[in-house]
């Protein structure tokens, strides 16, 4: 049995008294200050009071089994649905933190009479029978730390996008819940009627709750769940131990890396952009999108960041996903986004059964972006895949046949490099030859040339070098505005977008090039708002942007470093670290006036930026000698 993790936690959140609450404005129904748990198969978001408010099952893109986050009803309300809470009477303080270097969450509730309890939440993940055990299951362990707290357990999963409670049946030691896409069984040593009746009772011993597959639970419930806790802790810590982290900001980097791993769907290798759908980019903006899918662009940036930390497992698994996409496309058009099971069609629709985050609908399911032409995807396929030809750590060695398959993608990149597309920001009614898309097509050809050279394929090296030179020259001629003195967001255009800050990272040009330095200055003037960056400033399909895009702020930090403004870069990086949730994570966007977090969560783009900037800005390990 593992020791009880009862070491003091920082007081991350204190619940005010009822009298104090009467003097304050009403709190919003929900906040994005949530902590994710997961096991690379299933995940959930838990609020600071230890309540499940969001989880989809059996996959991240399924119907939400816990839908409270989008219900518009606060989880503490008596009529709240789509949630799972363990509530104690007279709580005056809550403390919450992850167990060190794990995705195991601990919440401590302190009651006014001095009684305290802890809730341990995790999704089992560990090696068993020579393979990873990652069931569609959530485990809660609830135990008193002092006194005998009076608690109640409310478990109200939903079906059909919050339209109704999940159908429920119960036995002597279990409760069965039938959702739209999954049936889950709660096995527990707690009296079942305490749960079904939401009855208040004294917590006098340790309780275990295993919400998992609809099958009998073998073995002793409490002892098995405690062993699962011990094994899951060990598994996460072993993975973290394999990472190569920078000297500075290690806690922030490790927490971001764990969250990125939770966003990986290990069965297929897919990496989702976020665990949520329809969290608006700005209040009442209508910019509510479903991010529970695998964008090839986001996947590229995730594996790039994790590769810097040495996390070869996620990279190698994702490469398998990409190879399947390449095979599926047969050298033709590649979508920017696919389902986690490589599904090509992700039909977008709105549902009216949930009012949305804080009542700010619409709630969207699916994403129309799968229909878009976004030509940067060809580079984002090739750039991660070519690593397999140079990295000897991988279990699967890349072959000449793999290179020949990639050449078909390269031909598509060359054909599309000067064709209009929706761009990386996925404009729905604007088509241009976007500079970023063209640069990614150049990068695809450039990396194919380098790979052919490594394989000793001289003729193919020369062929792809020629293709790369042609695109490079075209970009310099069409995307550099001599009158303005800097690169622009599209061929022949004048607008700017933050992706121009990536010209050095993609090796298109050097940071010492005066054209890049002029571009950085122009982007800063046009898109910087206080400490933060817009991705673009011109109005789009929904009007002018209102919130800053966190990933672009991290891009700007990198650019500041590259042009020698290192002190400014570090200062801005610390500002972004201060904007993280108590779980150490970020959403997609940030408000300019109140610095509130908006957009889907946890946003992989933002966590990638955090990792990349920490690695770039940290003092070297040699400085410790």
VENCOR-V877269 format. One record per backbone hydrogen bond with DSSP energy under -1.0 kcal/mol. NH is the residue of the N-H (numbers start at 1). CO is the residue of the C=O. Records with the same first field share a line. If there is no record, write none. Layout:
NH=CO ; CO
This chain:
6=4
12=10
13=94
21=17
22=18
23=20
24=21
34=32
35=46
37=44
39=42
44=37
45=54
46=35
47=51
50=47
52=84
53=45
54=45
55=66
57=63
62=59
65=55
66=55
68=82
69=53
70=67
71=68
77=74
80=77
82=156
84=52
85=154
87=152
89=150
92=110
93=110
94=13
95=108
97=106
99=104
102=99
105=121
106=97
107=119
108=95
109=117
110=93
111=115
112=90
114=111
116=146
117=109
118=143
119=107
120=141
121=105
122=139
126=133
128=131
131=128
133=126
137=135
138=211
139=122
140=209
141=120
142=207
143=118
145=116
146=116
151=201
152=87
154=85
156=83
158=65
159=164
163=160
164=159
166=157
167=178
169=176
171=174
175=186
176=169
177=184
178=167
179=182
184=177
185=212
186=175
187=210
188=173
189=208
194=191
196=192
197=193
199=194
201=151
203=149
207=142
209=140
210=187
211=138
212=185
215=213
224=220
225=221
226=222
227=223
228=224
229=225
230=226
231=227
232=228
233=229
234=230
235=231
236=232
237=233
238=234
239=235
240=236
241=237
242=239
243=240
244=309
253=249
254=250
255=251
256=252
257=253
258=254
259=255
260=256
261=257
262=258
263=259
264=261
265=270
266=40
268=265
269=265
272=263
273=293
274=291
278=289
281=287
285=282
288=286
291=276
294=338
296=336
299=295
300=296
301=297
302=298
303=299
304=300
305=301
306=302
307=303
308=304
310=307
311=306
312=310
315=311
316=312
317=313
318=314
319=315
320=316
321=317
322=318
323=319
324=320
325=321
326=322
327=323
328=324
329=325
330=326
332=329
338=294
339=343
342=339
349=365
351=363
356=70
359=356
360=357
361=359
365=349
367=346
370=367
371=368
372=369
377=374
378=375
380=376
382=378
383=379
385=381
386=382
388=385
389=386
390=387
391=387
403=399
404=400
405=401
406=402
407=403
410=406
411=407
412=408
413=409
414=410
415=411
416=412
419=416
421=432
422=373
426=423
427=422
432=421
434=432
435=489
438=434
439=435
440=436
441=437
442=438
443=439
444=440
445=441
446=442
447=443
448=444
449=445
450=446
451=447
452=448
453=449
454=450
455=451
456=453
457=452
458=456
461=457
462=458
463=459
464=460
465=461
466=462
467=463
468=464
469=465
470=466
471=467
472=468
473=469
474=470
475=471
476=472
477=473
478=474
479=475
481=486
485=481
486=481
488=479
489=495
491=433
492=478
493=490
498=535
500=497
501=498
502=499
503=500
506=502
507=504
508=503
509=503
513=510
517=513
518=514
519=515
520=516
521=517
522=518
523=519
524=520
525=521
526=522
527=523
528=524
529=532
532=529
534=527
540=543
543=540
548=590
549=533
550=588
553=549
554=550
555=551
556=552
557=553
558=554
559=555
560=556
561=557
562=558
563=559
564=561
565=560
566=564
569=565
570=566
571=567
572=568
573=569
574=570
575=571
576=572
577=573
578=574
579=576
580=577
581=585
584=581
589=598
590=548
591=596
598=589
599=280
603=586
604=273
607=603
608=604
609=605
610=606
611=607
612=608
613=609
614=610
615=611
616=612
617=613
618=614
623=620
624=621
625=622
